[in-house]
């Protein structure tokens, strides 16, 4: 269990209420029990033995989107997100994990089987699924691949990691006399690996133009889906495998680039918290600490450590107004929001939406599958903001946000196209 106990954190909350107005779940249901200070009060009562971990408490603690907005607004930066993650571990241990989640997490732990399943689904998808042409809005839609006219959950015949492995030296680099770095590894993330494979292809294209060798190492899921659902044993299994794999190449690369906000936050921040549940926590945390300095969000590293900005400045302006959505794990957890805007602004017109950092409402596997009513309500305001911005392209460095925002835009009839920053950057450099 975390070294931060429920009672201590609960007592540290002074009930000032600054977290309430921007809390994602509170904005949806206006229920004080599911506000950040409500969560902390209930967690304190649970620690004291005054609150049983019954089905009602389970429902409450599983309604948090884990957007970390409360942590950012709290004057004391109380780790409400870590406390919710910890109580979900206790919930999972008492009530177990739903069968369909166990199947999914099992696949995440067995890459070869996951590859087979996704490739198989790619071939049967045209027969097994049909586009949703109904007018029904508020119903469970995840994870069907077609919703309306928009592809929300696409499938690929081969994953990114099936197509690429090992070292990939640059073939057509732009003139770059000030090259600082020679080789970087890519930690692709499951959604970019299986569903949005052009994200990884775009990153390879950008690295090629920069004259940087890409290393595609053996890698596993970061464990985020299981972690946010309380399946701590699956998370620890994946963390340990990833750490052991990274240790084999860490001295050969200048950085490990991560194009997904949730994966980046998981590796850099949440792995440390998850490992506190392991009996050999200190040993694994020490090994992790040696890797973290080289773990970088792709936009952050490309903007600060390469000549990419210079190359983009020399490229022509492209048509299209872009509005940028700040993924919670990028802006609120890792503090990354300026870098992708700086890069995109070289070749596109940026139009800010009214609240770019408001959570899109993805919330993880459990929210998408068990609490879609909340997911739906959280996503609609974001779709409206995109519409009001007048932009025809929305971008975010997170494929989970991509799924949720595409779904929300489809429900709201918003005609913008979602593209990852790396896809837009690669297009500006000449990728067809």
Secondary structure by P-SEA (a helix, b strand, c coil): cccccaaaaaaacccccccccccccccccccccccaaaaaaaaaaaaaccccccaaaaaaaaccccccccccccccccaaaaaaaaaaaaaaaaccccaaaaaaaaaaacaaaaaaaaaaaaaaccccccccccccccccccccccccccccbbbbccccccccccccccccccccccccccbbbbbcccccccccaaaaaaaaaaaaaacbbbbbccccccaaaaaaacaaaaaaaaaaaaaaaaaaccccccccccccaaaaaaaacaaaaaaccccaaaaaaaaaaacccccccaaaaaacccaaaaaaaaccccbbbbbbbbbccccccccccaaaaaaaaccbbbbbcccccccccccccccccccaaaaaaaaaaaaaaaaaacccbbbcccaaaaaaaaaaaaaacccbbbbcaaaaaaaaaccc
